[in-house]
Amino acid sequence: MAVREYKHGFVTNVVSEKAPKGLNEDIVRFISAKKGEPEWLLEWRLKAFKLFKQQLKNGNSPE
C-alpha cells in the first residue's frame, strides 16, 4: 500500500494489531481477547478448535 501525506494536512494515527498467520490456541485466545468475549465463549471456541484439529488428524478435512 502506498503511503503519502494527505494534501489537506489532516492526519489520523490508526493503531492496529495483526495476529500471526495460521490458527492455533494462542491465536484463538488473541482474537477472543481483542473482541472482548466472555470466558464461556472463549472456552466454547477452544473446544471447537480442539475438535477441528482432531478432524484434520483423522483425515476428515473440511475442504
mmCIF file of the N, C-alpha and C atoms, coordinates in Angstrom:
data_MODEL
# 
_entry.id   MODEL 
# 
loop_
_atom_site.group_PDB 
_atom_site.id 
_atom_site.type_symbol 
_atom_site.label_atom_id 
_atom_site.label_alt_id 
_atom_site.label_comp_id 
_atom_site.label_asym_id 
_atom_site.label_entity_id 
_atom_site.label_seq_id 
_atom_site.pdbx_PDB_ins_code 
_atom_site.Cartn_x 
_atom_site.Cartn_y 
_atom_site.Cartn_z 
_atom_site.occupancy 
_atom_site.B_iso_or_equiv 
_atom_site.pdbx_formal_charge 
_atom_site.auth_seq_id 
_atom_site.auth_comp_id 
_atom_site.auth_asym_id 
_atom_site.auth_atom_id 
_atom_site.pdbx_PDB_model_num 
ATOM 1   N N  . MET A 1 1  ? 0.846   -1.161  0.000  1.00 0.00 ? 1  MET A N  1 
ATOM 2   C CA . MET A 1 1  ? 0.000   0.000   0.000  1.00 0.00 ? 1  MET A CA 1 
ATOM 3   C C  . MET A 1 1  ? 0.901   1.236   0.000  1.00 0.00 ? 1  MET A C  1 
ATOM 4   N N  . ALA A 1 2  ? 0.577   2.200   -0.821 1.00 0.00 ? 2  ALA A N  1 
ATOM 5   C CA . ALA A 1 2  ? 1.344   3.436   -0.908 1.00 0.00 ? 2  ALA A CA 1 
ATOM 6   C C  . ALA A 1 2  ? 1.001   4.333   0.274  1.00 0.00 ? 2  ALA A C  1 
ATOM 7   N N  . VAL A 1 3  ? 2.024   4.911   0.858  1.00 0.00 ? 3  VAL A N  1 
ATOM 8   C CA . VAL A 1 3  ? 1.824   5.836   1.967  1.00 0.00 ? 3  VAL A CA 1 
ATOM 9   C C  . VAL A 1 3  ? 2.257   7.206   1.490  1.00 0.00 ? 3  VAL A C  1 
ATOM 10  N N  . ARG A 1 4  ? 1.349   8.145   1.562  1.00 0.00 ? 4  ARG A N  1 
ATOM 11  C CA . ARG A 1 4  ? 1.684   9.510   1.166  1.00 0.00 ? 4  ARG A CA 1 
ATOM 12  C C  . ARG A 1 4  ? 0.963   10.489  2.080  1.00 0.00 ? 4  ARG A C  1 
ATOM 13  N N  . GLU A 1 5  ? 1.484   11.665  2.147  1.00 0.00 ? 5  GLU A N  1 
ATOM 14  C CA . GLU A 1 5  ? 0.902   12.693  3.001  1.00 0.00 ? 5  GLU A CA 1 
ATOM 15  C C  . GLU A 1 5  ? -0.391  13.215  2.382  1.00 0.00 ? 5  GLU A C  1 
ATOM 16  N N  . TYR A 1 6  ? -1.399  13.379  3.223  1.00 0.00 ? 6  TYR A N  1 
ATOM 17  C CA . TYR A 1 6  ? -2.690  13.896  2.782  1.00 0.00 ? 6  TYR A CA 1 
ATOM 18  C C  . TYR A 1 6  ? -2.523  15.371  2.449  1.00 0.00 ? 6  TYR A C  1 
ATOM 19  N N  . LYS A 1 7  ? -2.969  15.783  1.277  1.00 0.00 ? 7  LYS A N  1 
ATOM 20  C CA . LYS A 1 7  ? -2.691  17.135  0.793  1.00 0.00 ? 7  LYS A CA 1 
ATOM 21  C C  . LYS A 1 7  ? -3.367  18.236  1.609  1.00 0.00 ? 7  LYS A C  1 
ATOM 22  N N  . HIS A 1 8  ? -4.407  17.911  2.397  1.00 0.00 ? 8  HIS A N  1 
ATOM 23  C CA . HIS A 1 8  ? -5.095  18.933  3.187  1.00 0.00 ? 8  HIS A CA 1 
ATOM 24  C C  . HIS A 1 8  ? -4.594  18.999  4.633  1.00 0.00 ? 8  HIS A C  1 
ATOM 25  N N  . GLY A 1 9  ? -3.610  18.163  4.968  1.00 0.00 ? 9  GLY A N  1 
ATOM 26  C CA . GLY A 1 9  ? -2.965  18.243  6.264  1.00 0.00 ? 9  GLY A CA 1 
ATOM 27  C C  . GLY A 1 9  ? -3.618  17.465  7.389  1.00 0.00 ? 9  GLY A C  1 
ATOM 28  N N  . PHE A 1 10 ? -4.771  16.851  7.168  1.00 0.00 ? 10 PHE A N  1 
ATOM 29  C CA . PHE A 1 10 ? -5.445  16.096  8.220  1.00 0.00 ? 10 PHE A CA 1 
ATOM 30  C C  . PHE A 1 10 ? -4.746  14.750  8.393  1.00 0.00 ? 10 PHE A C  1 
ATOM 31  N N  . VAL A 1 11 ? -4.447  14.396  9.646  1.00 0.00 ? 11 VAL A N  1 
ATOM 32  C CA . VAL A 1 11 ? -3.743  13.145  9.923  1.00 0.00 ? 11 VAL A CA 1 
ATOM 33  C C  . VAL A 1 11 ? -4.486  12.379  11.014 1.00 0.00 ? 11 VAL A C  1 
ATOM 34  N N  . THR A 1 12 ? -4.663  11.101  10.807 1.00 0.00 ? 12 THR A N  1 
ATOM 35  C CA . THR A 1 12 ? -5.244  10.228  11.822 1.00 0.00 ? 12 THR A CA 1 
ATOM 36  C C  . THR A 1 12 ? -4.297  9.059   12.029 1.00 0.00 ? 12 THR A C  1 
ATOM 37  N N  . ASN A 1 13 ? -3.846  8.899   13.260 1.00 0.00 ? 13 ASN A N  1 
ATOM 38  C CA . ASN A 1 13 ? -2.997  7.757   13.577 1.00 0.00 ? 13 ASN A CA 1 
ATOM 39  C C  . ASN A 1 13 ? -3.896  6.587   13.939 1.00 0.00 ? 13 ASN A C  1 
ATOM 40  N N  . VAL A 1 14 ? -3.745  5.499   13.233 1.00 0.00 ? 14 VAL A N  1 
ATOM 41  C CA . VAL A 1 14 ? -4.553  4.313   13.466 1.00 0.00 ? 14 VAL A CA 1 
ATOM 42  C C  . VAL A 1 14 ? -3.655  3.224   14.029 1.00 0.00 ? 14 VAL A C  1 
ATOM 43  N N  . VAL A 1 15 ? -4.017  2.745   15.204 1.00 0.00 ? 15 VAL A N  1 
ATOM 44  C CA . VAL A 1 15 ? -3.266  1.673   15.831 1.00 0.00 ? 15 VAL A CA 1 
ATOM 45  C C  . VAL A 1 15 ? -3.918  0.356   15.439 1.00 0.00 ? 15 VAL A C  1 
ATOM 46  N N  . SER A 1 16 ? -3.110  -0.573  14.991 1.00 0.00 ? 16 SER A N  1 
ATOM 47  C CA . SER A 1 16 ? -3.659  -1.871  14.615 1.00 0.00 ? 16 SER A CA 1 
ATOM 48  C C  . SER A 1 16 ? -2.728  -2.979  15.084 1.00 0.00 ? 16 SER A C  1 
ATOM 49  N N  . GLU A 1 17 ? -3.304  -4.134  15.294 1.00 0.00 ? 17 GLU A N  1 
ATOM 50  C CA . GLU A 1 17 ? -2.536  -5.317  15.652 1.00 0.00 ? 17 GLU A CA 1 
ATOM 51  C C  . GLU A 1 17 ? -2.922  -6.423  14.693 1.00 0.00 ? 17 GLU A C  1 
ATOM 52  N N  . LYS A 1 18 ? -1.957  -7.241  14.358 1.00 0.00 ? 18 LYS A N  1 
ATOM 53  C CA . LYS A 1 18 ? -2.225  -8.362  13.467 1.00 0.00 ? 18 LYS A CA 1 
ATOM 54  C C  . LYS A 1 18 ? -1.863  -9.654  14.180 1.00 0.00 ? 18 LYS A C  1 
ATOM 55  N N  . ALA A 1 19 ? -2.710  -10.627 14.017 1.00 0.00 ? 19 ALA A N  1 
ATOM 56  C CA . ALA A 1 19 ? -2.397  -11.962 14.511 1.00 0.00 ? 19 ALA A CA 1 
ATOM 57  C C  . ALA A 1 19 ? -1.482  -12.627 13.490 1.00 0.00 ? 19 ALA A C  1 
ATOM 58  N N  . PRO A 1 20 ? -0.598  -13.480 13.960 1.00 0.00 ? 20 PRO A N  1 
ATOM 59  C CA . PRO A 1 20 ? 0.246   -14.205 13.005 1.00 0.00 ? 20 PRO A CA 1 
ATOM 60  C C  . PRO A 1 20 ? -0.602  -15.079 12.088 1.00 0.00 ? 20 PRO A C  1 
ATOM 61  N N  . LYS A 1 21 ? -0.046  -15.465 10.957 1.00 0.00 ? 21 LYS A N  1 
ATOM 62  C CA . LYS A 1 21 ? -0.757  -16.352 10.036 1.00 0.00 ? 21 LYS A CA 1 
ATOM 63  C C  . LYS A 1 21 ? -0.951  -17.713 10.680 1.00 0.00 ? 21 LYS A C  1 
ATOM 64  N N  . GLY A 1 22 ? -2.003  -18.383 10.266 1.00 0.00 ? 22 GLY A N  1 
ATOM 65  C CA . GLY A 1 22 ? -2.276  -19.718 10.774 1.00 0.00 ? 22 GLY A CA 1 
ATOM 66  C C  . GLY A 1 22 ? -3.316  -19.686 11.874 1.00 0.00 ? 22 GLY A C  1 
ATOM 67  N N  . LEU A 1 23 ? -3.524  -20.842 12.483 1.00 0.00 ? 23 LEU A N  1 
ATOM 68  C CA . LEU A 1 23 ? -4.509  -20.952 13.550 1.00 0.00 ? 23 LEU A CA 1 
ATOM 69  C C  . LEU A 1 23 ? -3.989  -21.913 14.599 1.00 0.00 ? 23 LEU A C  1 
ATOM 70  N N  . ASN A 1 24 ? -3.935  -21.434 15.829 1.00 0.00 ? 24 ASN A N  1 
ATOM 71  C CA . ASN A 1 24 ? -3.582  -22.275 16.961 1.00 0.00 ? 24 ASN A CA 1 
ATOM 72  C C  . ASN A 1 24 ? -4.294  -21.726 18.195 1.00 0.00 ? 24 ASN A C  1 
ATOM 73  N N  . GLU A 1 25 ? -4.109  -22.377 19.323 1.00 0.00 ? 25 GLU A N  1 
ATOM 74  C CA . GLU A 1 25 ? -4.818  -21.986 20.537 1.00 0.00 ? 25 GLU A CA 1 
ATOM 75  C C  . GLU A 1 25 ? -4.493  -20.548 20.943 1.00 0.00 ? 25 GLU A C  1 
ATOM 76  N N  . ASP A 1 26 ? -3.242  -20.150 20.810 1.00 0.00 ? 26 ASP A N  1 
ATOM 77  C CA . ASP A 1 26 ? -2.857  -18.779 21.172 1.00 0.00 ? 26 ASP A CA 1 
ATOM 78  C C  . ASP A 1 26 ? -3.567  -17.746 20.300 1.00 0.00 ? 26 ASP A C  1 
ATOM 79  N N  . ILE A 1 27 ? -3.724  -18.040 19.025 1.00 0.00 ? 27 ILE A N  1 
ATOM 80  C CA . ILE A 1 27 ? -4.401  -17.106 18.120 1.00 0.00 ? 27 ILE A CA 1 
ATOM 81  C C  . ILE A 1 27 ? -5.888  -17.038 18.435 1.00 0.00 ? 27 ILE A C  1 
ATOM 82  N N  . VAL A 1 28 ? -6.490  -18.180 18.781 1.00 0.00 ? 28 VAL A N  1 
ATOM 83  C CA . VAL A 1 28 ? -7.895  -18.181 19.192 1.00 0.00 ? 28 VAL A CA 1 
ATOM 84  C C  . VAL A 1 28 ? -8.062  -17.293 20.425 1.00 0.00 ? 28 VAL A C  1 
ATOM 85  N N  . ARG A 1 29 ? -7.144  -17.421 21.379 1.00 0.00 ? 29 ARG A N  1 
ATOM 86  C CA . ARG A 1 29 ? -7.198  -16.589 22.594 1.00 0.00 ? 29 ARG A CA 1 
ATOM 87  C C  . ARG A 1 29 ? -6.993  -15.105 22.263 1.00 0.00 ? 29 ARG A C  1 
ATOM 88  N N  . PHE A 1 30 ? -6.056  -14.814 21.368 1.00 0.00 ? 30 PHE A N  1 
ATOM 89  C CA . PHE A 1 30 ? -5.768  -13.435 20.968 1.00 0.00 ? 30 PHE A CA 1 
ATOM 90  C C  . PHE A 1 30 ? -7.004  -12.777 20.357 1.00 0.00 ? 30 PHE A C  1 
ATOM 91  N N  . ILE A 1 31 ? -7.639  -13.475 19.419 1.00 0.00 ? 31 ILE A N  1 
ATOM 92  C CA . ILE A 1 31 ? -8.815  -12.922 18.744 1.00 0.00 ? 31 ILE A CA 1 
ATOM 93  C C  . ILE A 1 31 ? -9.957  -12.727 19.730 1.00 0.00 ? 31 ILE A C  1 
ATOM 94  N N  . SER A 1 32 ? -10.157 -13.702 20.604 1.00 0.00 ? 32 SER A N  1 
ATOM 95  C CA . SER A 1 32 ? -11.225 -13.606 21.595 1.00 0.00 ? 32 SER A CA 1 
ATOM 96  C C  . SER A 1 32 ? -10.995 -12.412 22.527 1.00 0.00 ? 32 SER A C  1 
ATOM 97  N N  . ALA A 1 33 ? -9.749  -12.218 22.940 1.00 0.00 ? 33 ALA A N  1 
ATOM 98  C CA . ALA A 1 33 ? -9.424  -11.087 23.821 1.00 0.00 ? 33 ALA A CA 1 
ATOM 99  C C  . ALA A 1 33 ? -9.655  -9.760  23.107 1.00 0.00 ? 33 ALA A C  1 
ATOM 100 N N  . LYS A 1 34 ? -9.261  -9.676  21.833 1.00 0.00 ? 34 LYS A N  1 
ATOM 101 C CA . LYS A 1 34 ? -9.461  -8.439  21.072 1.00 0.00 ? 34 LYS A CA 1 
ATOM 102 C C  . LYS A 1 34 ? -10.936 -8.107  20.932 1.00 0.00 ? 34 LYS A C  1 
ATOM 103 N N  . LYS A 1 35 ? -11.771 -9.137  20.832 1.00 0.00 ? 35 LYS A N  1 
ATOM 104 C CA . LYS A 1 35 ? -13.210 -8.927  20.686 1.00 0.00 ? 35 LYS A CA 1 
ATOM 105 C C  . LYS A 1 35 ? -13.896 -8.710  22.031 1.00 0.00 ? 35 LYS A C  1 
ATOM 106 N N  . GLY A 1 36 ? -13.160 -8.898  23.137 1.00 0.00 ? 36 GLY A N  1 
ATOM 107 C CA . GLY A 1 36 ? -13.736 -8.710  24.463 1.00 0.00 ? 36 GLY A CA 1 
ATOM 108 C C  . GLY A 1 36 ? -14.789 -9.758  24.806 1.00 0.00 ? 36 GLY A C  1 
ATOM 109 N N  . GLU A 1 37 ? -14.589 -10.972 24.327 1.00 0.00 ? 37 GLU A N  1 
ATOM 110 C CA . GLU A 1 37 ? -15.578 -12.024 24.536 1.00 0.00 ? 37 GLU A CA 1 
ATOM 111 C C  . GLU A 1 37 ? -15.547 -12.550 25.970 1.00 0.00 ? 37 GLU A C  1 
ATOM 112 N N  . PRO A 1 38 ? -16.685 -13.021 26.465 1.00 0.00 ? 38 PRO A N  1 
ATOM 113 C CA . PRO A 1 38 ? -16.721 -13.606 27.809 1.00 0.00 ? 38 PRO A CA 1 
ATOM 114 C C  . PRO A 1 38 ? -15.970 -14.944 27.846 1.00 0.00 ? 38 PRO A C  1 
ATOM 115 N N  . GLU A 1 39 ? -15.573 -15.347 29.035 1.00 0.00 ? 39 GLU A N  1 
ATOM 116 C CA . GLU A 1 39 ? -14.789 -16.571 29.221 1.00 0.00 ? 39 GLU A CA 1 
ATOM 117 C C  . GLU A 1 39 ? -15.498 -17.808 28.667 1.00 0.00 ? 39 GLU A C  1 
ATOM 118 N N  . TRP A 1 40 ? -16.815 -17.888 28.852 1.00 0.00 ? 40 TRP A N  1 
ATOM 119 C CA . TRP A 1 40 ? -17.549 -19.075 28.377 1.00 0.00 ? 40 TRP A CA 1 
ATOM 120 C C  . TRP A 1 40 ? -17.455 -19.211 26.855 1.00 0.00 ? 40 TRP A C  1 
ATOM 121 N N  . LEU A 1 41 ? -17.430 -18.085 26.153 1.00 0.00 ? 41 LEU A N  1 
ATOM 122 C CA . LEU A 1 41 ? -17.344 -18.131 24.695 1.00 0.00 ? 41 LEU A CA 1 
ATOM 123 C C  . LEU A 1 41 ? -15.941 -18.550 24.254 1.00 0.00 ? 41 LEU A C  1 
ATOM 124 N N  . LEU A 1 42 ? -14.928 -18.062 24.967 1.00 0.00 ? 42 LEU A N  1 
ATOM 125 C CA . LEU A 1 42 ? -13.559 -18.487 24.674 1.00 0.00 ? 42 LEU A CA 1 
ATOM 126 C C  . LEU A 1 42 ? -13.436 -19.993 24.858 1.00 0.00 ? 42 LEU A C  1 
ATOM 127 N N  . GLU A 1 43 ? -13.969 -20.512 25.950 1.00 0.00 ? 43 GLU A N  1 
ATOM 128 C CA . GLU A 1 43 ? -13.900 -21.957 26.197 1.00 0.00 ? 43 GLU A CA 1 
ATOM 129 C C  . GLU A 1 43 ? -14.622 -22.734 25.098 1.00 0.00 ? 43 GLU A C  1 
ATOM 130 N N  . TRP A 1 44 ? -15.755 -22.227 24.638 1.00 0.00 ? 44 TRP A N  1 
ATOM 131 C CA . TRP A 1 44 ? -16.501 -22.866 23.556 1.00 0.00 ? 44 TRP A CA 1 
ATOM 132 C C  . TRP A 1 44 ? -15.668 -22.886 22.273 1.00 0.00 ? 44 TRP A C  1 
ATOM 133 N N  . ARG A 1 45 ? -15.006 -21.767 21.980 1.00 0.00 ? 45 ARG A N  1 
ATOM 134 C CA . ARG A 1 45 ? -14.168 -21.685 20.777 1.00 0.00 ? 45 ARG A CA 1 
ATOM 135 C C  . ARG A 1 45 ? -12.961 -22.625 20.867 1.00 0.00 ? 45 ARG A C  1 
ATOM 136 N N  . LEU A 1 46 ? -12.355 -22.697 22.046 1.00 0.00 ? 46 LEU A N  1 
ATOM 137 C CA . LEU A 1 46 ? -11.208 -23.590 22.221 1.00 0.00 ? 46 LEU A CA 1 
ATOM 138 C C  . LEU A 1 46 ? -11.626 -25.054 22.066 1.00 0.00 ? 46 LEU A C  1 
ATOM 139 N N  . LYS A 1 47 ? -12.795 -25.398 22.582 1.00 0.00 ? 47 LYS A N  1 
ATOM 140 C CA . LYS A 1 47 ? -13.309 -26.759 22.422 1.00 0.00 ? 47 LYS A CA 1 
ATOM 141 C C  . LYS A 1 47 ? -13.558 -27.061 20.941 1.00 0.00 ? 47 LYS A C  1 
ATOM 142 N N  . ALA A 1 48 ? -14.151 -26.110 20.231 1.00 0.00 ? 48 ALA A N  1 
ATOM 143 C CA . ALA A 1 48 ? -14.405 -26.281 18.799 1.00 0.00 ? 48 ALA A CA 1 
ATOM 144 C C  . ALA A 1 48 ? -13.088 -26.421 18.033 1.00 0.00 ? 48 ALA A C  1 
ATOM 145 N N  . PHE A 1 49 ? -12.082 -25.646 18.415 1.00 0.00 ? 49 PHE A N  1 
ATOM 146 C CA . PHE A 1 49 ? -10.784 -25.727 17.751 1.00 0.00 ? 49 PHE A CA 1 
ATOM 147 C C  . PHE A 1 49 ? -10.148 -27.097 17.976 1.00 0.00 ? 49 PHE A C  1 
ATOM 148 N N  . LYS A 1 50 ? -10.267 -27.609 19.198 1.00 0.00 ? 50 LYS A N  1 
ATOM 149 C CA . LYS A 1 50 ? -9.729  -28.936 19.509 1.00 0.00 ? 50 LYS A CA 1 
ATOM 150 C C  . LYS A 1 50 ? -10.404 -30.004 18.638 1.00 0.00 ? 50 LYS A C  1 
ATOM 151 N N  . LEU A 1 51 ? -11.716 -29.927 18.491 1.00 0.00 ? 51 LEU A N  1 
ATOM 152 C CA . LEU A 1 51 ? -12.440 -30.874 17.644 1.00 0.00 ? 51 LEU A CA 1 
ATOM 153 C C  . LEU A 1 51 ? -12.021 -30.737 16.180 1.00 0.00 ? 51 LEU A C  1 
ATOM 154 N N  . PHE A 1 52 ? -11.810 -29.516 15.736 1.00 0.00 ? 52 PHE A N  1 
ATOM 155 C CA . PHE A 1 52 ? -11.352 -29.255 14.369 1.00 0.00 ? 52 PHE A CA 1 
ATOM 156 C C  . PHE A 1 52 ? -10.001 -29.921 14.122 1.00 0.00 ? 52 PHE A C  1 
ATOM 157 N N  . LYS A 1 53 ? -9.069  -29.766 15.077 1.00 0.00 ? 53 LYS A N  1 
ATOM 158 C CA . LYS A 1 53 ? -7.746  -30.380 14.932 1.00 0.00 ? 53 LYS A CA 1 
ATOM 159 C C  . LYS A 1 53 ? -7.850  -31.902 14.881 1.00 0.00 ? 53 LYS A C  1 
ATOM 160 N N  . GLN A 1 54 ? -8.751  -32.475 15.679 1.00 0.00 ? 54 GLN A N  1 
ATOM 161 C CA . GLN A 1 54 ? -8.941  -33.928 15.670 1.00 0.00 ? 54 GLN A CA 1 
ATOM 162 C C  . GLN A 1 54 ? -9.461  -34.397 14.314 1.00 0.00 ? 54 GLN A C  1 
ATOM 163 N N  . GLN A 1 55 ? -10.361 -33.633 13.727 1.00 0.00 ? 55 GLN A N  1 
ATOM 164 C CA . GLN A 1 55 ? -10.884 -33.985 12.403 1.00 0.00 ? 55 GLN A CA 1 
ATOM 165 C C  . GLN A 1 55 ? -9.769  -33.974 11.362 1.00 0.00 ? 55 GLN A C  1 
ATOM 166 N N  . LEU A 1 56 ? -8.917  -32.965 11.419 1.00 0.00 ? 56 LEU A N  1 
ATOM 167 C CA . LEU A 1 56 ? -7.800  -32.898 10.474 1.00 0.00 ? 56 LEU A CA 1 
ATOM 168 C C  . LEU A 1 56 ? -6.860  -34.082 10.661 1.00 0.00 ? 56 LEU A C  1 
ATOM 169 N N  . LYS A 1 57 ? -6.609  -34.421 11.918 1.00 0.00 ? 57 LYS A N  1 
ATOM 170 C CA . LYS A 1 57 ? -5.712  -35.529 12.231 1.00 0.00 ? 57 LYS A CA 1 
ATOM 171 C C  . LYS A 1 57 ? -6.272  -36.851 11.709 1.00 0.00 ? 57 LYS A C  1 
ATOM 172 N N  . ASN A 1 58 ? -7.586  -37.005 11.758 1.00 0.00 ? 58 ASN A N  1 
ATOM 173 C CA . ASN A 1 58 ? -8.243  -38.238 11.312 1.00 0.00 ? 58 ASN A CA 1 
ATOM 174 C C  . ASN A 1 58 ? -8.507  -38.256 9.807  1.00 0.00 ? 58 ASN A C  1 
ATOM 175 N N  . GLY A 1 59 ? -8.074  -37.223 9.112  1.00 0.00 ? 59 GLY A N  1 
ATOM 176 C CA . GLY A 1 59 ? -8.248  -37.177 7.668  1.00 0.00 ? 59 GLY A CA 1 
ATOM 177 C C  . GLY A 1 59 ? -9.607  -36.676 7.226  1.00 0.00 ? 59 GLY A C  1 
ATOM 178 N N  . ASN A 1 60 ? -10.366 -36.104 8.132  1.00 0.00 ? 60 ASN A N  1 
ATOM 179 C CA . ASN A 1 60 ? -11.685 -35.556 7.805  1.00 0.00 ? 60 ASN A CA 1 
ATOM 180 C C  . ASN A 1 60 ? -11.571 -34.060 7.547  1.00 0.00 ? 60 ASN A C  1 
ATOM 181 N N  . SER A 1 61 ? -10.854 -33.719 6.506  1.00 0.00 ? 61 SER A N  1 
ATOM 182 C CA . SER A 1 61 ? -10.630 -32.315 6.181  1.00 0.00 ? 61 SER A CA 1 
ATOM 183 C C  . SER A 1 61 ? -11.934 -31.626 5.794  1.00 0.00 ? 61 SER A C  1 
ATOM 184 N N  . PRO A 1 62 ? -12.155 -30.396 6.274  1.00 0.00 ? 62 PRO A N  1 
ATOM 185 C CA . PRO A 1 62 ? -13.382 -29.671 5.934  1.00 0.00 ? 62 PRO A CA 1 
ATOM 186 C C  . PRO A 1 62 ? -13.389 -29.113 4.515  1.00 0.00 ? 62 PRO A C  1 
ATOM 187 N N  . GLU A 1 63 ? -12.367 -29.414 3.736  1.00 0.00 ? 63 GLU A N  1 
ATOM 188 C CA . GLU A 1 63 ? -12.274 -28.872 2.373  1.00 0.00 ? 63 GLU A CA 1 
ATOM 189 C C  . GLU A 1 63 ? -13.299 -29.452 1.470  1.00 0.00 ? 63 GLU A C  1 
# 
